[in-house]
Amino acid sequence: MRLIQQPSGWRIVSGVLCAALALSALACSHGKEASAAAPDGAAASSAVAAPEAPATSADYGPPPAFDSARAMQYVKELVAFGPRPLGSANHKKVEDYIIEHLKGDAVENDAFDIDTTEGKFPVRNIIAKYPGKRNGIIVIASHYETNWPLRNTSYVGANDGASSSALLLEIANQLRGKQRDGYSVWLVWDDAEESMRLPWFDPESLYGVRHLAKTWAGDGTIKKIKGFLLEDMIGDADLNIEHDENSTAWLEDMVYQAATQLGYQSHFFGRDNRIEDDHRPFMDLGVPCVDFIDLDYGYGNVFWHTPQDTVDKLSPKSLEIVGRVTLRTVQMLEKR
């Protein structure tokens, strides 16, 4: 068990057993752990220092488009497959579902096998590429599987995996068929993010992103990445995106500025945390990264990694907020 101090007091964040579950086999833990917090009474806006000369909305044009109803429909369709752990028939169905929605786009598959304490499994990262005129890449990523330890429950990961995967599908709709004057944008549905063992066990997690980071470091792609924007647990109806001290400070500032321009700043950075998530392999290689994640999913994060992670807890408005702020951040990165 691990406790951290939040402005509201002590609460369990990671390495915990999900009290809502009666079976000890349903232990809940994840590397999405938080280990630092703002002082008691800290204002939400204090998490990010304002730039000396903040850009205005006029510098980037009208707010980005995002179809929240369509994104929410994608969430519903993803969870309708049921649990989607590695090696399962449902996992393959979700892979095919994502690929089908990217028909006509430039799609690459990064497929490999992993050997874990639970056996050998095929892993597949799905990468959709939308070319731009400038020499550089912005990566937007989400994992899409549910975790192995909860495979025999009704856990469908509506918020944890489905919401962010659906977000990327809608972002693909906004990018498709449009000539980009800025950087290329690569959407990555990364696989095998969840730990094969609970409590969280670092060596058996983040397989997909670790493989991509190593591959792109080897072929030189890593040097072209201007920003790695991670989406994770972004559908909660009570949306509060964390200020992650394991992300790149100036990119966090940019996200907050984007949220402020769009009138969504109250949903961002009310808590300071350090998050271990899909972005860390890229952070370790010097890539600017930011993690869009809300780690307060239900009071005390009680719905996280439980069968209670269902669509009724989510909101199309939350998807819209994160989607538009993400796309505005892309625009701002291209002007930087």
N, C-alpha and C positions, 0 to 999 in steps of 0.2 A: 504494500500500500504506500502511496505517495501523496503527501498533502502539500498544497501551496497556499500562500496567503493572497487573497484577492481583496479588492476594496470592500467587498461585502463580508469578509471574514474568511475562515478556513473552509476549503471544500476539497473533495476528492477529485483528482483529474485523471491520473493514469496509474497503471499497475494495480487496478482495483478489481474486485469481484463485483459484477453487476448485481446489486441487491434485489433488483426486481425479478431475478430469475431464481427459481427454487433449486435448480440443478447446478452442482458445482462445476459441471462440464461446460457451463455457459459463462465461464469467467470472462470478464471484459477488460481488455487492456489494449493499448495501441501505442505506436511510436508517435502518434499525434499528441505527444505529452507536453504539458506546459510546466515550466519550472521557475518562472519569475513573474512578479506581479507589481503593479503600480502601488505606491503608498496609499494607505487609507485616505479616502476623501479626495484623491487625485481627480481632476477634471478629465472628462473623456477627450477633450481636444488637446490636452497636454501631451498625448502620446506622440504627436508628430510636430516637429518645429516647422513653422511656415517658411517657405522660401523667401529670399530677400525681395525678389521681383516676381510675384506670382503671375502666371499667365491667366488670361481671361477666356471665357467661352468663345468670344469672338475670334480668338486666335485659331480655333479648331473647327469652327462651323457649327451647324445644328447638332443637337444631341444624337448619338448613334441610335439607329433603329434596332429594335429587339422585340420579337413576337413572344410574349410571355405565355399566352394560351397554348401556342404550338410547343413551346419548350415543356410546359407542364404535361401536355399529352405524351411527349416522349418519355417523361418520367414514368407515367402510368404504364406505358407499353413495356418499358424496361423491367419494372418490378413484376409485371404480369407473367414474366418467364419463371418467376420464383427464385429461390436461392441460386447463385451462380458462382460457386467455388471452382477453383482450378480443377481441370480434368473432368468436369461434369458436362452432361448433355446441354444443360441450360447455359453454361459458360459459352459453349460453341454457338448456341442459338443467338446469344447476345453479340458475339463477334460478327456473325452473319448479318444481324440486324443493323449494326453500325455500318458495316461495309455496304449494305444495300442502300442506306441513306446517303452514302457518299458516291453513288454511282455517277460516273462522268467526271469526277474529280481526280486529281493526281494523288493516288494512294499507294503507300508503301507498307509492307509488312516486315516487321523485325521479329522473326520467329526463332525460338531456341528452346532447349530443354533445361530443366533444373532438377537437381537431385537433392531432396530434403529428407529430414527424419521421417516424414510422412509418405515418402515414395518419390518417384520421378513424375514430372508433370511437363506438358507442353506450355509454353508461354508465348504470347503474341502481342506485341505492341503495334498499334494501328496508327499510321501517320498520314494525315491529309495535308497536302502542300498547296498554298495559294501564292503564286509568285508575285513579287513586286519589282519595281525598277531599280530600287536602291540596293546596294551590296550589304546585306545584313538579314538576320532572321529574328523574328519574335516567336517564341514557343508558348503555346497555351496548352496546359496538360490537365488530365483527370484520369484517375484509375477507374476501372469499370467492374471488377470482380467483387464478390463478397468473400468473407474470410472462411477458411477451411474449418476451424474449430466449431463454428456454428452451422455447419453444413446440414446437420440432421434436424434442424429446427425450422421454423417458418421465417427466419431472418432474411429479408429481401433488400436491406440496405437502401431504402428509398432516398434518404438524405446522404448517407455515406456511400457514394459511388454512383448511384443513379441520377441524383440531382445535377451533379457536375458533368456527368457524361452527356446528359440531355442538354445542358447548357452549351457544350461544345458543338452538339449537332445543330443547335439554333445559330450559333456563331458561324458555323459552316454555311448556313443558309444566307447569312448576311454578307459573307465573303464571296460566295460562288458567282462566277460569271462577271465579276467586276474587275476592271483593270486597276491595279494598285500602283500608285506613284511612289509609295513608301517602301518599307521593308517587306520581304516575304513573310507570310504568317504560316506557321506549321502548327496544326492541331494534333495533339498526341493523346490517344487513349492508351495509357500505360497499364500493363498487366502485372499481376503477382505483387501488388503493393502491400497487401495485408499480410500480417505475420502468420506463419504456419503453426505457430505455437503461442498459446496464451498462458500466463502474462506475456506481454510484448517481448519478443526475442529478436534483437537486431540482426543477427546473421541470417535469419530466415524471413526476411522482409525486403521490400523495395527492389525486388529482382528486376522488374522491367526498367525502371529508371536507372538503376546502376548499370545495366547492360547498355542502355542508350548512351549514357554519359561516357562510358568506356569506349564505345564504338565511335562516337563523335569526337572524342579527344584524339583517337587514333587517326581519323581521316581528315582532321582539321576543321570540321564543322563547328566545333565548340568555340572557335575564335570568332565565328561570324554571328553568334547569338548575342543580341543586344538586350534581351530580357527573357526570363523564364517565368511565366505567370501560371501559378498552380491554383486549380479550383478544387475544393474539397469541403464537403458538408456546407453547402451554400443555399440550401432550400428551406431552412427552418423559418416558419412563419414569424417567429420572434427573432429577426435577423440582427446579429451583432458580430461583425467581423473583427477578429483579433488583430491587435498590433503585435506582429511577430518579431521578436528581437533576434531570431535566427534568419531573418530575411535581410535584404540589402536596404540600408537606411534611406538612401536617396530615392529608391524605387517605392518604398513605403510612403515617403513624402508625396511622391507623384500620384499614387493611388488616392491618398487623402485629398489632394488638390482636385483630382478628377471627381471624386465623390462630392466635394463641396460645390464644384461648378454645376453639378447636376441636381443639387439639393438633397443629397443622400447622406450627408456627413454624420447624421445622428446614428446611422447604422454601422459606423466604422470606428474602430480603435478605442473603444471604451475600456478595454482591458489590455494590459501588457503581458505577453507570454513568450516563452521560447518553445517553438514547435519543431518536433522531429517529424518530417513528412517527405513527400516525394521530391521536394526541391533540394534536399540536402546534398545528394550526389553532385548536383550542378553548382550549388554554393561552394562546395569543397574544391571545385575546379575554377573558381573565380568568376562564374557567370552571375550577373545581377539577377536576383530572384525575389519574388514576393509570393506569399501564401494567402490566398483568399479562403479563410476557414473560420467557422463559428463553432467553438468548442463548448458552448453552453446550450446543449440540445435537450430541452426540458430542464426542470429545476435540478441543479447538481449534475447536469449532463446525463440524466437517468435513462434516456432513450437510446443513447449511443451503444452500438454493438449489442443490441437486444432485439428480439422479435417485435418490439414496439416501434422500431424505426420504419414507419409506414407513411403512405402518401398523405393521410389526413393531417399529419403534423406540418406539412409543407405549404408554401404559398407561391402562386405565380408571380406575385409582386416581388418576392425575394429573388426569384430567378431574374426578373427584369432589372432589379437594382444591380445585382452583381454582373449581369451581362452587359449592361450599358456602361458601368464603371470600368469593366475590363476593356471594352472597345474604346472608350475614351482614353484609357491609359495607353493603348496601342497608338492612338493618334498623337498623344503627347510624347511618347518615345520616339516617334518618327520626326518630331520637330526638335528633339533635343540636340 
